[in-house]
Amino acid sequence: MKAFLLVLLAASLLSTGLSAQTERETDISDFKWKNRVLLIFSPNSTHTNFNSTLRMIKDHQEGFEEKDLVFYEIIENSGNYDSDHLLRDEDATKLRDRFNIDPSEFRIILTGKDGGSKYKSDEFIRHKKLFEIIDEMPMRRLEMKEDG
């Protein structure tokens, strides 16, 4: 009986839209002047380059934090900003449209704190190359100079 009630409660929560992940209206302009953004577009969650990129992020989280770098995963026309927030489908579609990315393509795009596109690739990027690109950005050079 307890198991049945738990299943019923879970089904009820899911049907009312109350789940661990919540959709959030977002735009990468929310990060302008605060963070650099790595957009990861993938046709599916099993794509080799997509999974390699996620492993790289997980393995080098400290570097991401140091460089004020956040990331979005956009799979087909839906996406995640972090593990607790889902992008609304229309926001994921807007990102695809803005950068002219077909849902069947894998692509990464790095934007600077100014919101401008700084790097694009249809291949996996190693953390060293990503961090070198960021460290060459004028704003990052200033940050490093200020940090001593």
N, C-alpha and C positions, 0 to 999 in steps of 0.2 A: 504494500500500500504506500509506504514512504517513497519507494522508487517511482511509482506512478505519479505521486504528487510533485516530486521533483521534476519529472519530465513535463508535467502539465505546467508548472511554474516557469520552466525554461522556455517552453513553447509560447507561453503568454508574453513573457518579456521580449522574445524575438519578434512576435507579431506586432507588438506595440512600438518596436524600434528601439527599445532600451537594451543595448548590448554594451560590451566592453569597449567597442570602437564606436566613435561618434563621427558623423560627417561634420565638416567645418568649411565654411566659406573661406577661401584663401586666394591669395594672389602673390606671386613672388615679389611684387612691389612692396609687400608687407615687410620684406627684409632689406629694402633699399637703405643704404648707409649703415646697416648693422651687420649684415652677413653676406658672404658669398654663397651662391646656390649652385649645387650640382644637380642637374635634371637628368634622370635616367629613364629613357623611354625604351620600352621593350614590347614585343608582340605577345609575349607570354611569360609566366614566372619560371619556366624551365629553360629559357634561353641561356646558353653557356656564358655569353658575355655579361648578361644581367647578373647571373649568380656569382661570377668572378668579381664583378664590381661590388656586390653586396658583401662578399667575404673580405675584399680589400678595405671597405669602410669599417667593418667590424674589427678587423685586425689593426686598424690605424685610427681609431676613434680619438685618441689623444691629439694626433696631428690635425684632425678635423676641428676639434675644439680650439686648439692653438691658433688656427688660421681662420676662425670664425666661419667655418664652412658647414652648411646644412645641406640636406639632400631631399629630393622628392623621387619617389618611384612612380612612374606612370606606365601601367600595364594596359595595353589596348587603350580603352578610354576611361579607365578609372585609376585612382592613384592613392598613395599614402604619403603623408608628410612625416609622421612618426608612428610608433606602434599603437598609439591611442587615438589617432585621428585619421580618418579617411578623407581624401579630397572628394568633393562632390564631382560626379561624372562630368557635369558641364564645365567645371574648373579644369579638369584634366583635358577635356576636349579643347578648351581655350588655349592651354599650353601647347597642345599639339598643333593647333591652327597658327598660333603666334610664331612658332619656330618651323612651321611647314614640315611636320613629321607625320608620315603615314603610319597608321596603327600596326602595319606589318613590319616596321623597321625597328632595329635597335639603334639608339643614338644617345650619346651623352653630350650635354651642353653645360659649360661652366659659365656662370655670370659673375661679374664683379660686384662689389658693394655699390657701384654706381648703377647697377641694373643692366649694364651692357653685356652682350655676349663676348666672351674672351677666348673660348676654345670649343671646338665641335669635333666629334669623332664618331664613326660607326663601329669602332672597335673598343675593346677593353683598354682602360688606361691604368698603368701601374702607379702606385702611390708616389713613387719618387718623381715621376714625370709630372703628375698632377700638382704636387707640392712645389716643384721647380717653377711651373707656370705661374702659380699663385705668388711665389716669392719674387718673381720678376715684375709683378704689378706695382705701379707707383704707390698706391695706397698701402700695400703690404710692406713695401720698402720703408715707408714712413713709419709704419707700426713697429717694424723691427728696429729702426733707428731710435725711436722713442723708448723702446723696451731695453735698449742698450745692448 
